[in-house]
Amino acid sequence: MSCILGYSQQKTNDFPISKKMISDSKKDSIVYNRLYQYGIADAFVGGLYKGTLSLKDLKSKGNFGLGAPDMLDGELTIMDGKVYQTKATGLTVEPEDGFKTALSFVTFFSPEATLFIEKKADRLSVLQQISKKLLNKNSIYAVKVTGKFNLVKTRAFPPVENEPFPALTSIFHKQKTFEFTHTEGVMIGYYIPEYLNGINVKDFHFHFLSTDRKQGGHILDFIGENLKIELAELDGFELEIPKDKDFQNFQFNTKDNEALKRVEQGK
């Protein structure tokens, strides 16, 4: 089951079309700068690590993004239509199309704004400068940062084997961290607004991939220079819900919203 949220101007085959749709034929069309998400972040963090969407299907939804591998082993980075898995061993590979993901966020990326940071800057400084360019704080943004990195610190979780799987927060001590120095590459990620936290992951979320495709992982810290930053404000998103029994039986934490409850009950 999937749900599409966005700003619809015109419809073809019940799919919203925006000014960013490029179509070579009626059968082959791509919507740029709309987020496709598979899975729910809260469920993944709660232990739903089994992959249920193939990378082949994921690639049909976007060429840029982030994801989690089947049974965790590392992190996924999607760039230029290819999927890279950085494993807990530190090895980065390109999995087969039949490999599956448990949670992923992708888009067909088309940058709308570009800024440059020439001088050496740390993580906080770079994110502050990017934040100034995000005109709508309640929008979703895709962010690509390319350049030289004096330091990149990343992490990858090890594989899980035995059910019931532990919550992600309980295995932080098992995560593997890597420090890369004097490297070149790209940060692939998103800015997600507060109201989507739990469904997605709020604020900035980046994965790293080196130019030689040998280094990667979820970014914990970095220092870079000569950075090219490309931004795209996303029109909306399509959320696809896993159909497997593990997801359907997962017990989500109750999130009470007293104001909404009062409006619904008329009190």
N, C-alpha and C positions, 0 to 999 in steps of 0.2 A: 504494500500500500504506500502511495506517495502523495504528498501534498505540495502544491506549488503556490508560493506566496510572492507577490510582486505587484508592479504597476502595469496593468494591462491597458494597451491602447487599441489593439486590434487582435482578433483571434483567427487562427487557422488550425483546424483539427483540435480545437479546445486547448491549444497551447498558447500562452501569451506571447505576443510579438512586440518587441521594442525597436527603437531606432538602431539598436546594436545587433540586430539579426542580419546575418549575411547568408544568402541562399544561392547555391549553384543550381539547384533544381528543386522541384517540389518534394522530392524524396530525400534530398540531402541538404539539411539546413543546420546551421550552428547558431546558437544564441550565445553571444559573448557577454561576459561580466554578469552572470547570474550564478549564484552558488548552488551546487548540488551537494547534498549531505546524505550519507548513508549511515544509519545508526544514531544512537543517542549517547552523548558524552557521559551522563550520569550512569547509564547502564554499563558502559564500558569500564568506567572507573570502579563500578561495583563488582566487576569480575566476569563480564561477558566478553571473553577474548576469542571465542570461536569465529573464524572467518566464514561469512555467508554470502559475500558478493565477490565474484571473480574480477581479476584485474582487467580482463577483456571488457567486461561490462562497465567497469569504472572508467576506462579510457574513453568509452563512448559518451561519457558525461562531462569530461573536461580534460585539459592538457596541463593543468597547473594546480598543485595543491599538496595536501598532507594526508597521512593515514596511519593506521595501525595494522601490522601484519597479523595473519592468522596465528593464534596461540602466542601472541605477543612478540616473540623474538625480534626486538629492535623497533625501528621506526621506518615509515614509508615517506618518500619524497617524490612528488610527481612534477616533472618539468619537461616541457617540449613534447608532451605526449608519451613520455617514457616513465616507468615506475622504478624507483631504486629503493632497495631495502638495506638499511644499515643495521647489521646484526649486533648482538651483544658482544661478539668477539671483536668488533671494530671493523669487520669486513663489510664492504658495500658491494652488493650484487644487483643484477637486474632479473627479478623473478619471471617465471613463465606466465603466460596469460591465464593459465588455469589456477594460479595461486590466488588465495582469497584474502580479503580484508574484513575486519570486524567493525571498523569505524573509519570513515574517510570524508574529506571535504575537497571538492575540486570545482574548477571553473574553466571556461575557455577564456584565457586572459588576454585582454586588449588594453594596454595602459592608456590612461587619459591625462596623466600629469607626471612630470619628471623633475626631480631635484638632485643636486649634487652636493656631496660633502667631501671636500678635498683634504682638509686637515685631519689628523688622527683624532678619533672620537670613540668614546666608550659606549656601551649599550644604552645607558640612561640618556646620554646626550643625543644619540641617534634617534631614539624613540621619541624624545621631546620634540625634535625637529620634524619628524614625521607627523606627530600629533598636531602640530600647527597647520599642517596642510590638509588635515581632515576637516572639511568645512561642516559636515553634518555628523555630529557625534553619535547619533542614533542610527547611522547607516553601517552597512558592512563594507569593508574595503579589502581588496587583494593587494598585497605588497610584495614587491620583488626588489632585493638589495644585492647589487653585483659590485664586486671590487676586490681590494686587497685586505687581508685580515692579519694583523699582528698576532691575534689570539682568537681562537674560537673554542669554547668549551661546550661539549655536547654530551648527551646521555642516551643510553638504550637499555631497555629492560630485557632480562633473560627470558627464555621460553618458560611456559608453564606446562605442567604435565597432568597432575592429578586433580580430579574434581572432589569436592567443590573448590573452585578456584578462589584464591584470596583476593580481597579488594586491593586495588592498585596502591592505595596509601599504606598498606601493610607490608609491601615489599620494596619500599624505597631503599632499604639497606642492601638490596640485591642489585640495584641498578648499576650499570657500568658507565663510568664517565671517561671522556677522552678530551685531551687538550692538543689542539693543532696550532702550530706557530708558523708565521710567515707563509701563509697559504693564500690562494686565490679561489674564489668560488661565488656561490649565490645563496642568499637566504630567501626561502619561499615561505610565505605566510599570509596571515589575515589579521585584521582588526575586527573584533566581534563586540557589539554593544552589550551593555549590562543585561538587558531584558532577555537575551538569548542564552545567558549563562545556565548551564545544566543541560540544555539541549545541545549547545556547543560549548566552547571554552572562551570566556570573556577576555577582552583586552587583546594584546598582541600575542601571537603564537607563531613561532618560526621553526623550520627545519633547515639544516645546512647541507649543501652538496658542493664539494670541491670541483674545480674545473676538470681535473683528471678523473672524477667520479670515484675516487678511492676513499674519500673522507665524508662523513655525514653524521646525522643524528638530530635529536631534538636540542635546540639551542638553549643553553643555560646562561651563557655570558659571551661577550665578544668585544674586541677592539678592532676598528677598521679605519681605512683611509682610502681616498680616491673612490668614494662610493657613489654609484649611480642608483637612485631610488625611483622605482616606477610604481605608480598608484592607479587603481581603478575602483571607483565606487560601484558596488554591485546593485543591480536593480531589485533583487529579491532573492529568494532561494526555493529550491525544491527539496523537500525532506522525504526520504524513503525509509520506511519502517521495516526492519527485518521480520520475516514471517516464521522463523523457527520457534519451536516450543520454549526454548530457554528465554528468549526475549519476551514472548507472550506471557510467561509465568513469572517474570522478574518483578520483584516488589519495590516499586519506587517510593522514595520518602515523600510523605505528605507535605505539600507546600500550601499553607493556608494564606489566603489573601482576604482579609476581613472586609475590605472595601468592596471587592467583587462579590463576595458572599452576600453582603447587605443589598447590593443592587439586584442580584438574582432573586433574593427572597422578598424584596420590596419592603425592607425594614429599615 
